[in-house]
Each structure stands twice: as C-alpha cells, then as structure tokens.
Amino acid sequence: MTGPVVDLNGQRLELLPERAVFWPATATLLLADLHLGKAARFRRAGLAVPEGDNQATLARVDALIEARRPATLILLGDILHASLAADPALRDTLLVWRARHPTVEMIAIVGNHDRDIRGLEPALPCAAEGLLHHGLSLRHHPPEGPVDTPWLAGHWHPVVRLSAAGDSLRLPAFVEAPDVGLVLPAFGGLTGGALIDRRAGRRRYVTSGEGVFAVDPG
C-alpha cells in the first residue's frame, strides 16, 4: 500500500505505512533509525527484554525489498544502537542479511550511534551526512539552520499524539518542511519516539502500519 506523495525538489517521494519512503524515479528505498542491537544492550544491563528484535526488524526490511524491488536501499543513520564489538553476533547477522540481497545497492549514512559500522564495509558501504543522491541531501540529523539543498533525514524518531473523545494514541510520523526537507519515522521496533507538535511550516503524516494519513492541512 502507498500513502501520500511528497514533492521535494521536483522529486516525488511515496510515504509508506511501513515507516519508509520509496522514491520511484530512482528506485530508491529509504529507512531511518533501525537501532539494531538495542535489546541485546538492555539484556546485558540485566533488563528482561525478549530476543529476536534484530531478526524481526530485518524481516520487515526484507518484506519491503520484496514488495518494492528497489535498485538502492539507503539507511539514514543509527542502523546500530551499540558497538558491534560488544555484540559480535549482530555483525554476523547483518552480513548474512546483506548477502541475501546481492542485486540491491546499499548505502548506510553514519549516525551518532553507528560508532563502528564501518566494520561492515565493503559489504555495507558507508557515507557521511550530506550524501547527494539525485539532487537530495541524505542525512541522519536534520539541519539546524537553512541549507541550500533539500534533504531527507531521521534521528528525531517523530511521533504524533491523536486525541478524540477523551482518549489518545501515539503514532509514528513523517514530518515535512515543504520544499525544504522530510524527517522519517524510526523504523526499529524498540526506538521510542519524540512528540512532534503542530507548527507553522510543518506538515505531519502519521502511519498506523496499514496506511499513512495527513494530520495537518496541506
């Protein structure tokens, strides 16, 4: 299922219910903030967190690749949550997963949690923030001030609270600054979220997992 389409620098970007963006003109699939290894880090700290989160997250990526058939998969930072040195099994899991998709070009933008992700090269090539891809700047952190090139980013883990009849729920969200940039929701399952309020010059789109819906007027 495809959700709303955002136009950024003349490029049409499809907002997907699976917390991802598909860019049809370039056959590019974009995800942000997988935070693989987070549950294992909690378990090492003595917290009773179930296993299987890495496999579940990567299975969701597999399903998107199967559905969209991208030529390129770009991960917008914080692919990892902790050091690969502390979780050698995760390194092996990622290399096996990467080998399942030999025809898909993959690029990882290095995020603040990705301290040793370059240890996955050359299987998973890495790039610094600001990688230009067909006229858009691909980042982990949204820029703090004006920039010349429209951008895509993650990092915020945006969520929106919807309220009705005395009840409320929080849903992952895409946050668009029209003609400027787009922040993706966190893709990982144990990522939490930062509440994004309504603001002038901002459009929010929530995903229920089944569909994507605009919260703010266009």
C-alpha positions as CSV (number, residue, x, y, z in Angstrom):
1,M,0.0,0.0,0.0
2,T,1.2,3.5,-0.8
3,G,0.4,6.6,1.2
4,P,0.7,10.3,0.4
5,V,3.2,11.6,-2.1
6,V,5.6,14.5,-1.0
7,D,7.3,16.6,-3.7
8,L,10.8,17.6,-2.7
9,N,13.0,19.5,-5.2
10,G,10.8,18.1,-8.0
11,Q,11.2,14.5,-6.8
12,R,8.0,12.6,-5.8
13,L,8.5,10.6,-2.6
14,E,6.0,8.0,-1.5
15,L,5.4,7.8,2.3
16,L,4.8,4.1,3.1
17,P,2.8,2.7,6.0
18,E,5.9,0.5,6.9
19,R,7.7,3.7,8.1
20,A,9.7,4.0,4.9
21,V,10.0,6.2,1.8
22,F,10.0,5.0,-1.7
23,W,11.4,7.2,-4.5
24,P,10.1,5.7,-7.7
25,A,12.1,7.8,-10.2
26,T,15.3,6.4,-8.8
27,A,14.0,3.1,-7.5
28,T,15.4,4.0,-4.0
29,L,14.0,2.8,-0.7
30,L,14.9,4.8,2.4
31,L,14.7,3.9,6.1
32,A,16.0,5.5,9.2
33,D,16.9,4.5,12.8
34,L,16.8,0.7,12.9
35,H,18.7,0.7,16.2
36,L,19.7,-2.9,15.8
37,G,21.2,-4.4,18.9
38,K,19.3,-2.2,21.3
39,A,17.5,-5.2,23.0
40,A,20.8,-7.0,23.5
41,R,22.3,-4.0,25.1
42,F,19.4,-3.9,27.6
43,R,19.8,-7.6,28.3
44,R,23.5,-7.1,29.0
45,A,22.4,-4.5,31.5
46,G,20.2,-7.0,33.3
47,L,16.8,-6.0,31.8
48,A,14.4,-8.7,30.8
49,V,14.0,-7.8,27.1
50,P,13.0,-10.6,24.7
51,E,15.3,-11.8,22.0
52,G,14.5,-11.7,18.3
53,D,14.2,-8.0,17.7
54,N,17.0,-7.8,15.1
55,Q,15.6,-10.7,13.1
56,A,12.1,-9.1,13.2
57,T,13.4,-5.7,12.1
58,L,15.4,-7.2,9.2
59,A,12.4,-9.3,8.2
60,R,10.4,-6.1,7.8
61,V,13.2,-4.7,5.6
62,D,13.1,-8.0,3.6
63,A,9.4,-7.6,3.1
64,L,9.8,-4.0,1.8
65,I,12.5,-5.1,-0.6
66,E,10.3,-7.9,-1.9
67,A,7.4,-5.6,-2.4
68,R,9.2,-2.6,-3.9
69,R,12.1,-4.2,-5.7
70,P,14.4,-1.2,-5.2
71,A,17.7,-0.8,-7.0
72,T,19.1,1.1,-4.0
73,L,18.5,0.9,-0.2
74,I,19.7,3.8,1.8
75,L,19.7,3.7,5.6
76,L,19.6,7.2,7.1
77,G,21.7,6.6,10.2
78,D,21.5,4.8,13.5
79,I,21.4,1.4,11.9
80,L,23.1,0.2,15.0
81,H,22.4,1.0,18.7
82,A,25.6,-0.1,20.3
83,S,29.1,-1.2,19.3
84,L,29.5,-4.3,17.1
85,A,32.4,-5.2,19.3
86,A,30.0,-5.7,22.2
87,D,27.6,-7.8,20.0
88,P,29.6,-10.0,17.5
89,A,26.5,-12.0,16.7
90,L,24.9,-8.9,15.3
91,R,27.8,-8.4,12.9
92,D,27.3,-11.9,11.6
93,T,23.5,-11.4,11.3
94,L,24.0,-8.3,9.3
95,L,26.5,-9.8,6.9
96,V,24.2,-12.8,6.3
97,W,21.3,-10.5,5.7
98,R,23.3,-8.3,3.3
99,A,24.2,-11.4,1.3
100,R,20.5,-12.2,0.8
101,H,20.1,-9.1,-1.4
102,P,23.1,-9.2,-3.8
103,T,21.4,-7.1,-6.5
104,V,20.4,-4.2,-4.2
105,E,22.9,-1.4,-3.8
106,M,23.0,-0.5,-0.1
107,I,24.4,2.7,1.5
108,A,24.5,3.5,5.2
109,I,24.6,7.1,6.3
110,V,26.6,7.1,9.5
111,G,24.5,8.2,12.5
112,N,25.5,9.1,16.1
113,H,25.0,5.5,17.3
114,D,27.0,4.0,14.4
115,R,30.4,4.1,16.1
116,D,31.9,1.1,14.3
117,I,29.5,0.5,11.5
118,R,32.4,0.9,9.0
119,G,33.5,-2.5,10.2
120,L,30.7,-3.9,7.9
121,E,32.4,-2.4,4.8
122,P,32.7,-3.3,2.0
123,A,29.5,-5.4,2.3
124,L,27.7,-2.3,3.5
125,P,29.3,0.9,2.2
126,C,29.0,3.9,4.5
127,A,28.8,7.6,3.8
128,A,29.0,10.8,5.8
129,E,26.0,13.1,6.2
130,G,25.1,15.2,3.2
131,L,25.5,12.5,0.6
132,L,23.9,13.9,-2.6
133,H,21.6,11.4,-4.3
134,H,19.8,12.7,-7.4
135,G,19.5,16.2,-6.1
136,L,18.6,15.5,-2.5
137,S,20.9,15.6,0.5
138,L,20.8,12.4,2.6
139,R,21.5,12.9,6.3
140,H,21.0,11.4,9.7
141,H,20.5,14.7,11.6
142,P,18.0,17.2,10.2
143,P,19.9,20.5,9.6
144,E,19.6,23.0,12.4
145,G,19.5,26.0,10.0
146,P,18.9,26.9,6.4
147,V,20.7,24.8,3.8
148,D,20.9,25.1,0.0
149,T,19.8,21.5,-0.8
150,P,16.6,19.8,0.1
151,W,17.2,16.9,2.4
152,L,15.9,13.6,3.9
153,A,16.8,12.7,7.5
154,G,16.0,10.6,10.6
155,H,17.2,11.0,14.2
156,W,14.1,12.6,15.7
157,H,12.0,9.3,16.0
158,P,8.9,11.5,15.4
159,V,5.5,10.6,16.8
160,V,2.2,12.4,16.9
161,R,-0.5,12.2,19.6
162,L,-4.0,11.9,18.3
163,S,-6.9,12.6,20.7
164,A,-10.6,12.1,20.5
165,A,-13.5,11.5,22.9
166,G,-11.2,11.7,26.0
167,D,-8.8,9.1,24.6
168,S,-5.5,9.3,22.8
169,L,-2.8,7.3,21.0
170,R,0.7,8.0,19.7
171,L,1.7,7.0,16.2
172,P,5.0,7.2,14.3
173,A,5.1,10.1,11.9
174,F,6.8,11.6,8.9
175,V,7.5,15.4,9.3
176,E,7.7,17.5,6.2
177,A,9.0,21.0,5.9
178,P,7.5,21.7,2.5
179,D,10.1,22.3,-0.2
180,V,12.9,22.0,2.4
181,G,13.1,18.5,3.9
182,L,11.5,15.4,5.3
183,V,12.1,13.5,8.6
184,L,11.3,9.8,8.5
185,P,9.9,7.9,11.5
186,A,12.1,5.4,13.3
187,F,12.0,2.0,11.6
188,G,13.2,-0.1,14.5
189,G,10.7,-1.7,16.9
190,L,12.3,-0.6,20.2
191,T,13.0,3.1,19.4
192,G,10.5,5.1,21.4
193,G,9.6,8.5,20.0
194,A,9.7,12.2,20.4
195,L,6.4,14.0,20.3
196,I,6.2,16.5,17.4
197,D,3.6,19.2,17.8
198,R,1.8,21.2,15.2
199,R,3.8,24.2,14.0
200,A,3.6,26.7,11.1
201,G,5.6,25.5,8.1
202,R,5.4,21.9,9.1
203,R,3.2,19.0,7.9
204,R,2.9,15.8,9.8
205,Y,1.7,12.4,8.5
206,V,1.0,9.5,10.8
207,T,1.3,5.8,10.0
208,S,-0.9,3.2,11.6
209,G,1.0,0.4,9.9
210,E,-1.9,0.0,7.5
211,G,-2.0,3.5,6.0
212,V,-0.4,7.0,6.1
213,F,-2.7,9.9,6.9
214,A,-2.1,13.7,6.9
215,V,-2.6,15.3,10.2
216,D,-2.1,18.9,9.2
217,P,-3.9,20.7,6.3
218,G,-1.9,20.9,3.1
